[in-house]
């Protein structure tokens, strides 16, 4: 599903259960959906230990440059995030 990045929220901290440090990026997205009048909005989190993080890693020093980009988001049959791909970079 093709979606537009509306916002980027970098996060880091310490996991309460394991005590290990983590970092992630939450992408706030909007896009068309046949079951929704208007646009569907959702947020996805990508953790630094995920292979999907490599897609957004080049923007780590300036995550605001992701805002306005178009993203292809694929989910598996169980609804879990399977793949993301930047298809159109912002002019910022």
N, C-alpha and C positions, 0 to 999 in steps of 0.2 A: 504494500500500500504506500503510495506517495504522500509524504507529509512535509509541512513547512516547520522549521525550527523557530519558535517564538521566543524562547528563552533558554539559557544554559545556567545550571547551578552546580558549580564545583563543590564537592564535599570532602572532608577528611576528618578523621578522628580515631578513637580507640573503640573496638568492639567490646560491648559490655560482657558478653559471654566468654570470649576467648582472651580478651586483653590485648589482642593484636591490633596494630595500626592498619587503617584502611584508607583508600581514597576512591572516589567515584565521581561521576558526572551525571546529573539528572538533566535530561533533555525534555523541554516542554514543547509539545507539538500540536499542530492542527491539520486537519485534512478532510477530504470528502469521504462519505460513507453512505451507501445506498439506503441504510435504515434510519439515517438522521437527516432531518430538514436543517439545512445550514451546514455547519462544520462540526466535526467530531474533535474533541480535545483530549489529549492524554499526556501522561508523563512516563518516561522510561528511564531507568537507572542502569548505567553501565559501569561496572567495577573495574579497577585497574588490573585485576588478575584475570579478567575475561579476554578471550581472543578478540572480541568485538571492540575492545578499548583501542586497539591499533588503528581503527578507522578514524577515531577522533583525537588520537594522540598527537598528530601534527599541530593541532590547535591548542594544546595544553598550556602554552605560554600566553595565549590570547584567546580564551574561549569565547569572548564576545564576537569574534569573527565568524562563529558558527551561526549566529542569529541571522535569519533570512535565508539560509541555505535550504535546499530541498533534500529530503532524505527518503530512501526506499527502506521500508520497515517490513520484515517478513517474520511471521509467527508460524510455529509448527502446529500440528493438528490438536495439540493440547493447550494451545494459547500461549506458549512460552516464546519469548524473543529468540529468534534463530539467526537473523542476519540484519545488519544495517549497512547502508551504502550511501555516501554523499553523491547525488547525481547532478546538482547544480549549485555551484558556490556563489555566495553573496558577492555583490560588487563593492562591499565595504573595504 
